[in-house]
């Protein structure tokens, strides 16, 4: 088995010829005979007992050829690719050139493209950290209070925005009740937007025991097509009103929801956590800006198959996440009405970005002679094992060391680019504008 010739073509394509030795082919053909003979009927012989020569005489000399050559291709092609020194992407197309003696095959496909990238050190990108305001802290405090809120019956006033209204209702269109438009004892939080637009606002100002009409128009995109875009009247009775009562923001509240003894200490902790979150968000935004600038510097003829394969990787990852939630891709597309092609179109831009970024970072890792130590690899295996609660030996069996190293080199290259990036200073006008906020 050996490489005969290899030619790189336009747009990262290749055309290769390689051989399979007669000895290797004959061995594979015998294996194909043993595998298939038991399912071939030959008069005078029990299944699986007919000699190979007899079967070939009855069904043709090439009856086992396809199975045999398909068994030979992977090893022979891998050896030829290694000899040619190329990295193949996607699934090549194979054709028979000659089977006179050694078998000669032709492979056509694509290789990982040559990459050029310059000026990746000193990329300028903005990094703005949002200031923590008093309002930010109060909003976080209010969310904590809302988690401990209790509901109380309201009897001394009319319903208002934010209340929970318990209602009976029935919908009519042109005076006729329609299916699915009736409910009893339904709790509706006014202002939540969970009912038809305009419905909740018409309950505000009504008192317990009142019966009244609510007039609305169904949205054009409403799920039930027979109702979409049409006016309707709901007969409504307000059974009860409940309001959320928030706990007081005081030292006792701070003790209940945190490790602190005073409200001031709790607020200081909230402020510190928001500040940390803002720093992390600024870091992510800075990294994204650096990456976008880096991708503009990439020069490569990237074959379409790389984008298509990465898109399928996104689809598989999404399917796995759905399965963790008790769904699968088939159910998801059925429920949402999305087709697989529509889902692919959604994932395609990120898939393209991921392919380009990896190519850029692999090239930078090579240019900068970045390395990963054995200790680093061992630590990464341990991190993955701990994250998935698996034995480290099982992780090593599942993920090849060369793949771990490749991913770590990409991560190291990204860190190198970020560490060498420059924070773009805001203009004086922008600074004054930020201070005024």
C-alpha positions in Angstrom: 0.0 0.0 0.0 1.6 3.3 -1.0 1.0 6.7 -2.3 1.3 7.0 -6.1 0.7 10.7 -6.6 -1.0 13.6 -4.9 -2.0 17.0 -6.3 -3.4 20.0 -4.5 -6.0 21.8 -6.4 -7.9 25.1 -6.1 -9.8 26.0 -3.0 -8.0 23.5 -0.8 -8.9 20.5 -2.9 -6.7 17.4 -3.6 -6.6 14.5 -6.0 -4.7 11.5 -5.0 -3.9 8.1 -6.4 -2.9 5.3 -4.0 -2.6 1.5 -4.2 -3.8 -1.5 -2.3 -1.5 -4.5 -2.6 -2.8 -7.7 -4.1 -2.0 -9.5 -0.9 -4.0 -7.1 1.2 -6.9 -7.2 -1.2 -6.9 -11.1 -1.4 -7.0 -11.2 2.4 -9.9 -8.7 2.5 -11.8 -10.6 -0.2 -11.5 -13.9 1.8 -12.9 -12.1 4.8 -15.8 -10.8 2.7 -16.5 -14.3 1.4 -16.6 -15.7 5.0 -18.9 -13.0 6.1 -21.3 -13.2 3.2 -21.3 -16.9 2.2 -23.8 -17.9 4.9 -26.5 -15.7 3.3 -25.9 -16.8 -0.3 -28.0 -19.7 -1.7 -26.0 -22.2 -3.7 -27.8 -25.4 -5.0 -26.3 -28.5 -3.4 -24.6 -26.7 -0.5 -25.8 -25.7 3.0 -25.6 -22.0 3.6 -22.1 -20.9 4.4 -20.5 -24.1 3.1 -20.3 -23.3 -0.6 -16.7 -22.8 -1.8 -15.7 -19.3 -2.9 -14.9 -20.4 -6.4 -18.4 -22.0 -6.8 -20.1 -18.8 -5.6 -18.0 -16.7 -8.0 -18.8 -19.0 -10.9 -22.6 -18.6 -10.1 -22.7 -14.9 -9.2 -19.7 -13.4 -10.9 -16.1 -13.0 -10.1 -16.6 -9.6 -8.6 -19.3 -10.5 -6.1 -17.1 -9.8 -3.1 -15.1 -7.0 -4.7 -17.1 -4.0 -3.2 -17.0 -5.3 0.3 -13.3 -6.2 0.1 -12.2 -2.9 -1.4 -14.2 -0.9 1.1 -12.5 -2.9 3.9 -9.1 -2.1 2.4 -9.6 1.6 1.8 -9.3 3.1 5.3 -5.9 1.7 6.1 -4.5 2.2 2.6 -5.9 5.8 2.4 -4.6 6.7 5.9 -1.1 5.5 5.0 -1.2 7.5 1.7 -2.4 10.6 3.5 0.4 10.3 6.0 2.9 9.8 3.3 1.6 12.9 1.4 1.7 15.0 4.6 -1.8 16.4 4.3 -4.7 16.8 6.7 -7.9 15.7 5.0 -11.2 17.3 6.0 -14.6 15.8 5.2 -15.3 12.5 3.5 -13.4 12.0 0.2 -14.9 10.4 -2.9 -13.1 7.2 -4.0 -13.0 5.7 -7.5 -11.3 2.6 -9.0 -8.5 3.4 -11.4 -7.1 -0.1 -12.0 -7.4 -3.6 -10.5 -4.7 -5.3 -12.7 -2.4 -6.7 -10.1 -2.2 -4.1 -7.3 -5.4 -2.2 -7.0 -5.1 1.6 -7.8 -7.7 4.0 -6.4 -8.3 7.7 -6.8 -9.4 9.9 -3.9 -10.8 13.4 -4.4 -11.6 15.7 -1.5 -10.4 18.6 0.6 -7.5 19.4 2.9 -7.2 21.7 5.8 -6.3 25.0 4.1 -3.1 26.9 4.3 -3.5 29.8 6.6 -1.9 33.3 6.6 -2.4 35.6 9.6 -0.4 38.7 10.4 -0.5 41.6 13.0 -2.3 39.5 15.6 -0.2 41.1 18.4 -1.4 44.5 19.6 -5.0 44.2 18.5 -7.0 47.1 19.9 -10.4 46.6 21.4 -12.6 48.5 23.8 -13.1 47.3 27.3 -15.8 49.2 29.3 -16.7 48.1 32.8 -20.2 49.3 33.9 -20.3 51.2 37.1 -22.4 49.8 39.9 -25.1 52.3 40.8 -27.3 52.5 43.8 -30.2 51.5 41.6 -28.4 48.3 40.6 -28.0 47.3 44.3 -31.7 48.2 45.0 -32.9 46.1 42.1 -30.9 43.1 43.3 -32.2 43.7 46.8 -35.8 43.8 45.5 -35.3 40.5 43.7 -34.2 38.9 46.9 -37.2 40.4 48.7 -39.5 39.1 45.9 -38.2 35.6 46.5 -39.5 35.8 50.1 -42.8 37.6 49.2 -46.1 36.3 50.6 -49.5 36.8 49.1 -52.3 38.4 51.0 -56.0 38.8 50.2 -57.1 42.3 49.1 -60.6 43.3 50.0 -60.4 47.1 50.5 -59.5 48.3 47.0 -59.8 47.6 43.3 -57.3 45.5 41.3 -54.1 47.2 40.1 -51.0 46.3 38.1 -49.0 43.7 39.9 -51.9 42.1 41.7 -52.9 38.4 41.2 -56.5 38.3 40.0 -58.5 35.1 40.3 -61.0 35.1 37.5 -63.7 33.1 35.7 -63.9 33.9 32.0 -65.5 32.8 28.7 -64.6 34.1 25.3 -67.1 34.9 22.5 -66.7 35.8 18.8 -69.7 37.3 17.1 -71.7 36.2 20.1 -70.7 32.6 19.9 -68.4 30.9 22.5 -65.2 29.5 21.0 -63.3 26.4 22.0 -60.5 26.9 24.5 -61.8 30.3 25.6 -63.2 29.3 29.0 -61.6 29.1 32.4 -62.7 29.1 36.0 -60.7 30.1 39.1 -57.7 31.1 37.0 -54.9 33.1 38.7 -53.6 35.9 36.5 -50.9 38.3 37.5 -51.8 41.7 36.1 -49.0 43.2 34.0 -47.4 39.8 33.3 -48.4 39.9 29.6 -49.4 36.2 29.8 -52.9 36.8 28.3 -54.0 38.4 25.0 -52.6 41.9 24.7 -55.1 44.4 26.4 -56.8 41.7 28.5 -55.0 42.3 31.8 -55.3 46.1 31.7 -59.1 45.9 31.5 -59.2 44.0 34.9 -57.4 46.9 36.6 -59.8 49.1 38.5 -62.3 46.3 39.0 -63.4 45.1 42.4 -64.0 41.6 43.8 -67.4 40.2 42.7 -67.6 42.5 39.7 -68.7 41.0 36.3 -67.7 42.8 33.2 -66.7 42.5 29.5 -63.1 42.5 28.2 -62.8 43.4 24.5 -59.6 42.3 22.8 -58.2 41.5 19.3 -56.2 38.3 18.9 -52.7 38.9 17.5 -52.2 38.2 13.8 -49.6 35.5 14.6 -51.9 33.7 17.2 -51.5 29.9 17.2 -55.2 29.2 16.5 -55.6 30.4 12.9 -59.4 30.6 13.3 -58.9 33.3 16.0 -55.8 35.1 14.6 -56.4 38.8 14.0 -60.0 38.7 15.0 -61.9 40.7 17.7 -63.4 38.8 20.7 -65.3 39.6 23.9 -64.7 37.8 27.2 -67.2 37.7 29.9 -65.2 38.0 33.1 -65.9 37.7 36.8 -63.4 38.8 39.4 -63.4 36.3 42.2 -60.6 37.5 44.3 -57.5 39.8 44.4 -54.2 38.9 46.0 -51.2 41.1 46.4 -47.6 40.3 46.9 -46.3 41.6 50.2 -42.5 42.0 50.3 -40.6 41.7 53.5 -39.0 44.9 54.9 -35.4 45.5 53.9 -33.8 45.6 57.3 -31.2 43.8 59.3 -33.5 40.9 60.1 -34.1 40.4 56.4 -30.4 40.4 55.7 -29.9 37.7 58.4 -32.6 35.6 56.7 -31.2 35.7 53.2 -27.4 36.0 53.7 -24.5 35.3 56.0 -24.5 38.9 57.2 -25.9 40.5 60.3 -26.8 43.9 58.9 -28.5 45.3 55.8 -25.5 47.5 55.1 -23.1 44.5 55.0 -25.5 42.6 52.8 -25.8 45.6 50.4 -22.0 45.9 50.3 -21.8 42.2 49.3 -24.4 42.7 46.6 -22.4 45.6 45.3 -19.2 43.6 45.2 -20.8 40.7 43.4 -22.3 43.1 40.8 -18.9 44.7 40.3 -17.4 41.3 39.8 -20.1 40.4 37.3 -19.5 43.6 35.4 -15.8 42.9 35.3 -16.5 39.4 33.8 -18.9 40.8 31.3 -16.3 43.4 30.3 -13.8 40.7 29.8 -16.1 38.7 27.6 -17.0 41.7 25.5 -13.3 42.5 25.2 -12.5 39.0 24.2 -15.3 39.0 21.6 -14.1 42.2 20.1 -10.5 40.9 19.9 -11.7 37.7 18.3 -13.8 39.6 15.7 -10.7 41.7 14.9 -8.6 38.6 14.7 -10.9 36.9 12.2 -10.6 39.8 9.9 -6.9 39.1 9.6 -7.3 35.5 8.6 -6.5 34.6 5.0 -7.5 31.1 3.9 -9.4 29.2 1.2 -11.7 27.3 3.6 -13.6 24.5 1.9 -17.3 24.4 2.4 -17.2 20.9 3.9 -15.5 22.4 7.0 -18.4 24.8 7.6 -21.0 22.0 6.9 -19.3 19.6 9.3 -19.1 22.1 12.1 -22.7 23.0 11.6 -23.6 19.3 12.1 -21.4 19.3 15.3 -23.6 22.2 16.6 -26.7 20.2 15.7 -25.4 17.1 17.5 -24.5 19.2 20.6 -28.0 20.7 20.6 -29.6 17.3 20.3 -27.6 16.1 23.3 -28.7 19.1 25.3 -32.3 18.4 24.4 -31.9 14.8 25.4 -30.7 15.9 28.8 -34.0 17.7 29.2 -36.1 14.7 28.1 -36.5 15.7 24.5 -34.8 14.9 21.2 -34.3 16.8 18.0 -37.2 15.1 16.2 -39.6 16.1 19.0 -38.2 19.6 19.1 -38.7 20.2 15.4 -42.2 18.8 15.6 -43.2 21.0 18.5 -41.6 24.2 17.2 -42.4 23.7 13.5 -38.7 24.3 12.7 -37.1 22.1 10.0 -33.6 20.7 10.3 -32.5 23.0 7.5 -33.9 26.1 9.4 -32.0 24.9 12.5 -28.8 24.5 10.4 -29.3 28.1 9.1 -29.5 29.3 12.7 -26.3 27.6 13.7 -24.3 28.2 10.4 -22.9 31.7 11.3 -21.5 30.5 14.6 -20.2 27.4 12.9 -18.3 29.5 10.3 -16.9 31.7 13.1 -15.7 28.7 15.1 -14.0 27.1 12.1 -12.2 30.4 11.2 -11.2 31.0 14.8 -9.7 27.6 15.3 -7.7 27.9 12.0 -6.4 31.3 13.1 -5.4 30.1 16.6 -3.8 26.9 15.3 -1.7 29.0 13.0 -0.7 31.4 15.8 0.2 28.5 18.1 2.6 27.2 15.4 4.0 30.7 14.6 4.7 31.4 18.3 5.9 27.8 18.9 3.5 27.4 21.8 3.7 24.1 23.7 1.7 22.1 26.2 3.5 20.1 28.9 2.7 16.5 29.9 1.8 18.0 33.3 -0.7 20.3 31.7 -2.3 17.5 29.7 -2.6 15.3 32.9 -4.2 18.3 34.7 -6.7 18.7 31.9 -7.7 15.0 31.9 -8.3 15.3 35.7 -10.4 18.5 35.2 -12.6 16.8 32.6 -12.9 13.6 34.8 -13.9 15.7 37.8 -16.3 17.8 35.8 -18.2 14.8 34.5 -17.7 12.6 37.6 -15.9 9.9 35.6 -12.8 7.9 36.3 -9.7 9.5 34.7 -8.9 6.2 32.9 -12.3 6.3 31.2 -11.7 9.8 30.0 -8.3 8.9 28.6 -10.0 6.0 26.7 -12.6 8.3 25.3 -10.5 11.3 24.4 -7.2 10.9 22.5 -4.2 12.8 24.0 -3.4 14.4 20.7 -7.0 15.9 20.7 -6.5 17.2 24.3 -3.2 18.8 23.3 -4.7 20.4 20.2 -7.5 22.0 22.1 -5.1 23.2 24.8 -2.8 24.8 22.2 -5.8 26.6 20.7 -6.7 27.9 24.2 -3.1 28.9 24.8 -3.1 30.8 21.5 -6.3 32.7 22.4 -4.8 33.6 25.7 -1.6 34.8 23.9 -3.7 37.0 21.6 -5.7 38.5 24.5 -2.6 39.1 26.6 -1.0 41.0 23.8 -4.2 43.0 22.9 -4.4 46.6 23.8 -7.4 48.2 25.5 -8.6 51.0 23.2 -9.0 54.2 25.2 -12.4 55.9 25.0 -12.5 59.4 23.4 -13.0 62.4 25.7 -16.5 62.8 24.4 -17.3 59.2 25.2 -15.9 59.4 28.7 -17.9 62.5 29.5 -21.0 60.8 28.1 -20.4 57.8 30.4 -19.8 60.0 33.4 -23.1 61.7 32.8 -25.0 58.5 32.9 
